[in-house]
Amino acid sequence: MTDATPGTVRVETTTDTQSEAERLAASLVEANLAACVQVTGPITSFYRWEGHVHNDPEWLLVVKTATDRLDAVVAHLRQHHSYEVPEVVAVPVIGGNPDYLTWVTTETR
């Protein structure tokens, strides 16, 4: 990472259908909020919701974006996600290929 780049984060969210995962991924890239979104699944998520333990198939989205776009990514996912309380967590990228990290920043402008 160079001083010219704002930093990179990986944002994760899950959804219950492949079609929603792909719709969210495309909308993030089309809005220049993400340089790349990877969709994988199905995975099995175990969680407690409304007092009951559930295990359900879900699709995982891994969003690569610039740190200064994080708030907009979170807002976008909260607005367009079908879940009442979608998982949206961000993890800072502390290193990597500087060319790739610069590309992430460039693609989110």
Backbone as JSON, one array per atom type, in Angstrom:
{
  "sequence": "MTDATPGTVRVETTTDTQSEAERLAASLVEANLAACVQVTGPITSFYRWEGHVHNDPEWLLVVKTATDRLDAVVAHLRQHHSYEVPEVVAVPVIGGNPDYLTWVTTETR",
  "N": [[0.84, -1.17, 0.0], [0.5, 2.2, -0.79], [1.11, 5.65, 0.15], [-0.77, 7.02, -1.31], [-3.04, 5.53, -1.45], [-6.15, 4.74, 0.17], [-6.3, 2.52, 1.82], [-7.4, -0.88, 2.28], [-10.25, -2.98, 2.69], [-11.83, -6.08, 3.57], [-15.06, -7.12, 3.25], [-17.63, -9.0, 4.64], [-20.64, -10.74, 4.01], [-23.67, -12.63, 4.24], [-26.22, -14.51, 2.55], [-29.44, -16.02, 1.87], [-29.92, -17.14, -0.62], [-28.53, -18.06, -3.78], [-29.12, -16.45, -5.95], [-29.77, -13.96, -4.78], [-27.31, -13.38, -3.62], [-25.71, -13.08, -5.9], [-27.02, -10.91, -7.09], [-26.61, -8.88, -5.17], [-23.8, -8.79, -5.22], [-23.27, -7.96, -7.89], [-24.56, -5.46, -7.83], [-22.99, -4.02, -6.02], [-20.5, -3.85, -7.33], [-21.27, -2.58, -9.71], [-22.03, -0.1, -8.7], [-19.64, 1.02, -8.07], [-18.75, 0.53, -5.52], [-17.39, -1.66, -4.75], [-14.44, -3.34, -5.75], [-14.24, -5.96, -6.39], [-16.23, -8.83, -5.89], [-16.55, -11.84, -4.37], [-18.46, -14.78, -4.6], [-19.48, -17.52, -2.8], [-20.61, -20.8, -2.08], [-23.07, -23.39, -1.55], [-22.81, -22.67, 1.95], [-22.94, -23.76, 5.37], [-24.6, -22.19, 7.92], [-24.62, -21.75, 11.38], [-26.56, -20.42, 13.91], [-28.03, -18.26, 16.42], [-31.29, -17.1, 16.57], [-33.92, -15.09, 17.47], [-34.21, -16.53, 19.86], [-33.9, -19.21, 19.18], [-31.87, -21.88, 17.99], [-30.5, -22.14, 14.82], [-29.69, -23.81, 11.74], [-28.7, -23.24, 8.57], [-28.53, -23.26, 4.96], [-26.41, -21.0, 3.29], [-25.1, -18.34, 1.2], [-21.93, -16.96, 0.79], [-20.59, -13.75, 0.58], [-17.68, -12.1, -0.3], [-16.34, -9.09, -0.15], [-14.26, -6.8, -1.71], [-12.95, -3.71, -1.02], [-12.16, -0.18, -0.88], [-11.04, 1.4, 2.09], [-12.19, 3.91, 2.63], [-14.63, 3.66, 1.44], [-16.16, 2.03, 2.94], [-18.34, 2.75, 4.73], [-20.31, 3.42, 2.86], [-20.62, 0.96, 1.56], [-21.65, -0.62, 3.66], [-24.07, 0.76, 4.12], [-25.32, 0.38, 1.63], [-25.61, -2.43, 1.57], [-27.28, -2.8, 3.8], [-29.56, -1.52, 2.89], [-30.29, -2.96, 0.56], [-30.34, -5.66, 1.14], [-32.06, -8.7, 1.91], [-32.36, -9.67, 4.48], [-33.49, -9.05, 7.84], [-31.63, -8.26, 9.76], [-28.81, -8.09, 8.47], [-25.68, -9.82, 8.32], [-22.85, -7.91, 8.3], [-19.63, -7.5, 8.18], [-16.39, -6.13, 8.58], [-12.97, -6.49, 7.75], [-9.75, -5.33, 8.16], [-7.32, -5.1, 5.57], [-4.04, -5.88, 5.83], [-1.83, -6.06, 4.29], [-0.33, -7.14, 1.17], [-0.38, -7.67, -2.4], [0.82, -4.81, -3.77], [0.05, -3.7, -6.24], [-2.45, -4.88, -6.69], [-3.89, -3.89, -4.48], [-3.86, -1.17, -5.04], [-5.36, -1.26, -7.39], [-7.86, -2.01, -6.32], [-8.56, 0.35, -4.96], [-8.65, 2.16, -7.15], [-10.75, 1.1, -8.67], [-12.92, 1.65, -7.1], [-13.66, 4.21, -7.28]],
  "CA": [[0.0, 0.0, 0.0], [1.25, 3.45, -0.82], [0.42, 6.75, 0.81], [-1.83, 7.51, -2.18], [-4.24, 4.7, -1.35], [-6.77, 4.89, 1.48], [-6.36, 1.25, 2.53], [-8.33, -1.87, 1.73], [-10.95, -3.84, 3.64], [-12.67, -7.18, 3.09], [-16.35, -7.08, 3.92], [-18.34, -10.26, 4.45], [-22.07, -10.84, 4.28], [-24.26, -13.88, 3.76], [-27.64, -14.45, 2.18], [-29.98, -17.37, 1.81], [-30.05, -17.66, -1.98], [-27.47, -17.72, -4.72], [-29.55, -15.33, -6.81], [-29.61, -12.71, -4.04], [-25.87, -13.14, -3.48], [-25.22, -12.55, -7.18], [-27.61, -9.58, -7.28], [-25.88, -7.96, -4.3], [-22.42, -8.66, -5.74], [-23.3, -7.12, -9.09], [-24.94, -4.08, -7.5], [-21.85, -3.37, -5.38], [-19.49, -3.55, -8.35], [-21.84, -1.58, -10.63], [-22.08, 1.19, -8.01], [-18.25, 1.38, -7.72], [-18.53, 0.38, -4.08], [-16.47, -2.79, -4.59], [-13.64, -3.67, -6.93], [-14.46, -7.38, -6.66], [-17.01, -9.56, -4.89], [-16.56, -13.28, -4.6], [-19.62, -15.47, -4.05], [-19.23, -18.94, -2.61], [-21.67, -21.47, -1.35], [-23.63, -23.06, -0.25], [-22.15, -22.96, 3.22], [-23.94, -23.96, 6.41], [-24.44, -21.26, 9.03], [-25.29, -22.05, 12.64], [-26.74, -19.14, 14.59], [-29.2, -18.12, 17.27], [-32.16, -16.01, 16.12], [-35.18, -15.05, 18.19], [-34.23, -17.54, 20.91], [-33.78, -20.57, 18.66], [-30.66, -22.18, 17.21], [-30.81, -22.51, 13.43], [-28.61, -24.08, 10.79], [-29.28, -23.03, 7.25], [-27.59, -23.0, 3.87], [-26.26, -19.61, 2.88], [-24.04, -18.01, 0.27], [-21.03, -15.99, 1.38], [-20.01, -12.73, -0.28], [-16.47, -11.45, 0.18], [-16.3, -7.82, -0.88], [-13.0, -6.06, -1.59], [-13.22, -2.31, -1.24], [-11.29, 0.79, -0.21], [-11.48, 1.73, 3.45], [-13.05, 5.09, 2.63], [-15.93, 3.29, 0.87], [-16.8, 1.07, 3.85], [-19.65, 3.21, 5.19], [-21.24, 3.32, 1.74], [-20.88, -0.47, 1.35], [-22.55, -1.04, 4.73], [-25.39, 1.36, 3.85], [-25.86, -0.29, 0.45], [-26.03, -3.78, 1.96], [-28.44, -2.69, 4.7], [-30.71, -1.1, 2.1], [-30.66, -3.89, -0.5], [-30.32, -7.03, 1.63], [-33.39, -9.17, 2.31], [-32.41, -10.01, 5.91], [-33.84, -7.98, 8.77], [-30.36, -7.83, 10.35], [-27.77, -8.81, 7.73], [-24.28, -9.79, 8.74], [-21.93, -7.1, 7.52], [-18.43, -7.31, 9.0], [-15.23, -5.69, 7.8], [-11.66, -6.85, 8.27], [-8.74, -4.56, 7.41], [-6.25, -5.8, 4.85], [-2.81, -5.26, 6.35], [-0.75, -6.2, 3.32], [-0.67, -7.86, -0.05], [0.19, -7.18, -3.65], [0.51, -3.38, -3.86], [-0.66, -3.41, -7.49], [-3.84, -5.27, -6.49], [-4.5, -2.96, -3.54], [-4.09, 0.07, -5.79], [-6.48, -1.54, -8.29], [-9.1, -1.95, -5.52], [-8.87, 1.76, -4.77], [-8.99, 2.75, -8.44], [-12.07, 0.6, -9.13], [-13.99, 2.09, -6.2], [-13.79, 5.69, -7.41]],
  "C": [[0.89, 1.23, 0.0], [0.45, 4.52, -0.1], [-0.74, 7.29, -0.01], [-3.11, 6.69, -2.08], [-4.81, 4.77, 0.05], [-6.78, 3.62, 2.32], [-7.46, 0.38, 1.93], [-8.97, -2.64, 2.87], [-11.65, -4.96, 2.88], [-13.93, -7.14, 3.92], [-17.05, -8.39, 3.61], [-19.81, -10.08, 4.79], [-22.54, -12.19, 3.77], [-25.71, -13.63, 3.4], [-28.13, -15.86, 1.93], [-30.2, -17.93, 0.41], [-28.86, -17.23, -2.84], [-27.86, -16.51, -5.56], [-29.43, -14.0, -6.07], [-28.13, -12.38, -3.88], [-25.32, -12.53, -4.77], [-25.76, -11.16, -7.46], [-26.87, -8.55, -6.43], [-24.47, -7.72, -4.81], [-22.39, -7.73, -6.94], [-23.62, -5.67, -8.74], [-23.79, -3.32, -6.83], [-20.78, -2.97, -6.39], [-20.01, -2.47, -9.3], [-21.87, -0.19, -10.01], [-20.69, 1.7, -7.63], [-18.01, 1.37, -6.22], [-17.56, -0.76, -3.78], [-15.71, -2.98, -5.89], [-13.95, -5.1, -7.37], [-15.32, -7.94, -5.54], [-16.98, -11.02, -5.28], [-17.77, -13.88, -3.89], [-19.28, -16.94, -3.96], [-20.38, -19.55, -1.84], [-22.17, -22.67, -2.12], [-22.68, -23.44, 0.88], [-23.27, -23.23, 4.22], [-23.63, -23.02, 7.56], [-25.27, -21.73, 10.22], [-25.38, -20.75, 13.41], [-27.99, -19.19, 15.48], [-29.99, -16.92, 16.77], [-33.5, -16.16, 16.82], [-35.32, -16.23, 19.16], [-34.09, -18.98, 20.46], [-32.47, -20.71, 17.88], [-31.09, -22.71, 15.84], [-29.54, -23.0, 12.76], [-29.22, -24.1, 9.42], [-28.2, -22.88, 6.2], [-27.59, -21.51, 3.54], [-25.17, -19.49, 1.84], [-23.25, -16.86, 0.87], [-20.53, -15.04, 0.3], [-18.79, -12.15, 0.41], [-16.22, -10.26, -0.73], [-14.94, -7.18, -0.64], [-13.27, -4.61, -1.96], [-12.17, -1.45, -0.54], [-11.89, 1.17, 1.13], [-12.45, 2.91, 3.46], [-14.41, 4.84, 1.98], [-16.74, 2.39, 1.8], [-18.19, 1.51, 4.29], [-20.7, 3.1, 4.08], [-21.59, 1.87, 1.42], [-21.88, -0.97, 2.4], [-23.96, -0.5, 4.47], [-26.07, 0.66, 2.68], [-26.4, -1.68, 0.82], [-27.25, -3.72, 2.87], [-29.7, -2.33, 3.92], [-31.21, -2.19, 1.16], [-30.73, -5.36, -0.07], [-31.71, -7.44, 2.1], [-33.48, -9.48, 3.8], [-32.78, -8.79, 6.74], [-32.57, -7.39, 9.4], [-29.23, -8.59, 9.63], [-26.41, -8.72, 8.41], [-23.53, -8.89, 7.77], [-20.75, -6.82, 8.44], [-17.26, -6.99, 8.09], [-13.95, -6.05, 8.53], [-10.62, -6.07, 7.48], [-7.73, -5.49, 6.74], [-4.95, -5.11, 5.26], [-1.63, -5.4, 5.41], [-1.23, -6.96, 2.11], [0.05, -7.27, -1.24], [-0.16, -5.7, -3.8], [-0.23, -3.01, -5.14], [-2.14, -3.75, -7.35], [-4.54, -4.27, -5.56], [-4.76, -1.61, -4.19], [-5.26, -0.09, -6.74], [-7.81, -1.47, -7.53], [-9.5, -0.5, -5.33], [-9.35, 2.41, -6.06], [-10.39, 2.36, -8.86], [-13.21, 1.04, -8.23], [-14.13, 3.61, -6.2], [-14.96, 6.01, -8.28]]
}
